Every structure is written in structure tokens, then in C-alpha cells.
């Protein structure tokens, strides 16, 4: 694959015939609109800013489920939750569905994970498939919501990277999951105090996580043989609808996630087209020159995203289904349907369902194709 052709003529190709390494960072509960590269009013993420200057920044990436396990399973399988089967907390991904770490391990990558969420506990889940090392020592059986984890995550991830980066020709896949933007919120003397209240405390945790992520990113700074992907699993409601948290609704504050992609030969740019979490794994495999399996339902975002519908669902705290098609979004809940024009009403305040029944019917038809059982 001609890597230099992906992003434009100004790129420098990676060293010939060397498969790049992959550093995949997922950050829990990180809203897309609370990071500096998205134009947030606060400088919450100077580390992500530096990465963004060297990356393709996808400003309209959405998750398929507003809670960790379902979303991360989509990131690993390139399938919707209704297809990979992890739609409720105790369920797991069907073992016959290949996951990104397994695919990379089979392709010759040395694989290591540092996780900070009990959602990935290997005793009860199936996220560890394909990893030679699956480090859950950060939380060690304690509820991750009760402890600060980002500093320890970075320490362990740096140890992992330094162990793996030994000059071997075999490429590295390191997955690192940060938890701290998830509540409970802690105060951190090391970062800006944004003030009291839920939203301010949330931003402080983002700044703290970014500070720790920066220490990890420094280890690969300037490397032309490393693909770096940073992605969120879901967003967070901060009282917009009267709730605080996630897995509650399918509004944009819970669905929109950060997505930054830095790769050898990939020209930095801002990509405003709508993209889906399930498109990330085929994109990564393209960058790593690994063939995606036929079970992947997502499409590579390179060289440019192809417009298509985005689907999202939740069965965790409430029932919901949603489809985004172009500028229009239909949300179906137990209470009925809501239609929004995201171009003119990005905060989803003006429900157009009653005024545009024909648009509702067209989007409902799309939803019914995917979610035929509900
Ligand atoms: Zn999460």
C-alpha cells in the first residue's frame, strides 16, 4: 500500500517495508466538544492540541452506544451492538467474531493492553482476546470510579512501550484506556482549577487526563513509524436534558466523541464529515497494511470518509434507537419519535417530528432495517 498517497503530496512516507506500530488510546466519557482541538472555550487539552497539529482530526465522530462496553466492542469488532451482541452489561462479544487485537496478533503484532475500567475485567468479559499482556492492575478489583488512575495508567503504558520497543522487526500494538473523565471527579493540584460544580470538575478531570496522556505521547513524539489513534468511547450529559451521566439518551452530547489519527504519510487536516466508531478498525488496518476480515461492517475513513447513515442504540439505563442521515437525526424511545435538523439545530432543541412526518417515516424505515426486532 502506498502510504504516502493517503493524505496528499506533502507527506513523508514511512521507512520502506516496515509495518508501523500502533498506539491506540481510548478515553472514557470524553465529550467531543470539551477538547481544545474542537474549539472548546477552555484550554482543557494542550496535549491533544499538539497531537491534533500532526493528525487528521475528525470533528463529527459518533459512537454507536453511550456506554463503555457496547461502544468499545464496536471499536474492536467494527459492528453495531445489535450485531456483536454486547447490548447489556453482563453480555459479552460472541467469541467467533474477530476483534481488532486478535487480528493484529495474528498478523504478527506484539500486543499489550493497559486498562483502567472494570468493564474490561477479563474474568467477566472478552476484551482480552489477542493480547499477550492484559494489564488490569490499575484498578485491581476496586471500583475505578473511586480511585484516580491516569497517572498509573501512563506509568504502566510507558513501561509496556519501553519493553516492547526493543528494535525487533515485529510491530507493536499497545492499547491504553484512560478512565478519569468518568465520575467520580477528583481535584488535581497539577492542573487548572476551573471552579466548582459538575461541569467544571469534569473539565478538570479532562485536563488531568490530558496531562497524563501527554507523558505517554511524548514517548512516540517525532516517530515516523508509529500510528497514534485517540478516540472516546462515548460522551457525557452535563445537565442539558436534566440528567448527568451517560447511557441515558442518544443526544449528541452522549454520542459525539473525539477522534484523532496520526500516521506516517497522513497529512494533518480537519475532517468535518460525519464518521462512525465502527469505521476506526478498518481505517487502522489500512494504515497497518493488514487485510480486514469480512465480519467488519465499517469502512475505512481513508483517503476520505464516504457519507452514510450512523446508527446508535442503548438498552442499558433506558431504551433508545437513533439514526443520523445527512443533517437529519431520528431518535426513537419508549415515549415516541423525535426528529432534529442538526445543521440548523445542533443542540437538538427543536423537535420537527410533527411538522415533517414524511421525513420521520423515511428515517424510521432506515431504523427498522437495522433494528427489526424493536
Ligand atoms: Zn465509558
Boltz pocket constraint, residues with backbone or C-beta under 6 A from the ligand:
constraints:
  - pocket:
      binder: B
      contacts: [[A, 28], [A, 29], [A, 67], [A, 68], [A, 69], [A, 233], [A, 234]]
      max_distance: 6.0
